[in-house]
Amino acid sequence: MTTEGIEAVFLETHNWGRTAGFLRALGFEMEFDTGHNSGQFRNGEGRPYVFVAEIPRTEQPRTQLMLKVTDPEQVHLDGDVDVVTGFEETHYGTREMTVRDPDGRLWALQAPGKR
């Protein structure tokens, strides 16, 4: 089994309010606000979401693509994929795996958490 395409974009920012306003101006609607300078936006039903989180100014903001996986037990990657971390439970209810592409960029595979 392979991935099912882009699930989400995780976006770090130094200014939650300005980034939220920017996304709204582009037609995204907020699905929820965590109350901790982070939240989720979507532009259309069934499309990938953008999760934005504010980080300290001392850190460099990152952007990460999340690829959708339905069943992590069925993921079989060949030798062309450098696995950084296998599937691990997250504090927000998913399981994630990190892989590195040939140019050194990190990609995340996201699956539903165990229930």
C-alpha positions, -999 to 999 in steps of 0.1 A, spaced: 0 0 0 11 36 -7 -1 69 5 -34 84 -5 -22 119 -13 -18 150 7 -38 150 40 -26 183 54 0 210 56 14 218 90 26 254 91 45 270 119 44 308 124 57 336 146 23 354 144 -8 332 148 -32 362 142 -16 375 111 -13 340 96 -49 332 104 -60 364 87 -38 356 57 -54 322 53 -89 337 56 -81 362 29 -72 333 6 -106 317 12 -98 293 40 -123 289 69 -113 281 104 -125 246 115 -113 251 150 -91 272 172 -72 253 200 -71 283 222 -33 280 223 -23 301 192 -30 272 168 -59 260 148 -71 242 116 -83 258 84 -98 243 52 -107 256 18 -136 234 7 -151 202 18 -129 171 17 -98 190 7 -65 189 26 -64 210 57 -38 235 70 -29 233 107 -11 264 119 8 266 152 26 296 166 62 290 178 87 312 196 106 338 176 138 320 186 128 290 164 128 288 126 92 283 112 88 251 92 62 238 68 56 200 65 33 181 42 13 153 58 5 123 35 -26 103 42 -24 67 52 -55 46 60 -38 16 76 -2 19 87 0 -19 91 -3 -21 53 25 4 45 55 -13 29 82 11 17 111 0 -5 147 9 -2 143 42 -19 126 56 12 148 66 41 126 60 72 135 85 100 109 73 125 83 45 122 46 50 131 42 65 165 11 77 184 8 115 187 -8 135 215 -35 147 191 -49 112 182 -31 101 151 -1 79 142 27 94 123 58 82 104 86 105 92 106 98 60 134 117 43 134 124 5 166 122 -16 172 160 -11 169 157 27 134 171 32 113 154 58 78 141 50 52 128 74 27 100 68 -4 103 90 -28 76 99 -57 74 123 -48 67 159 -55 34 175 -89 32 191 
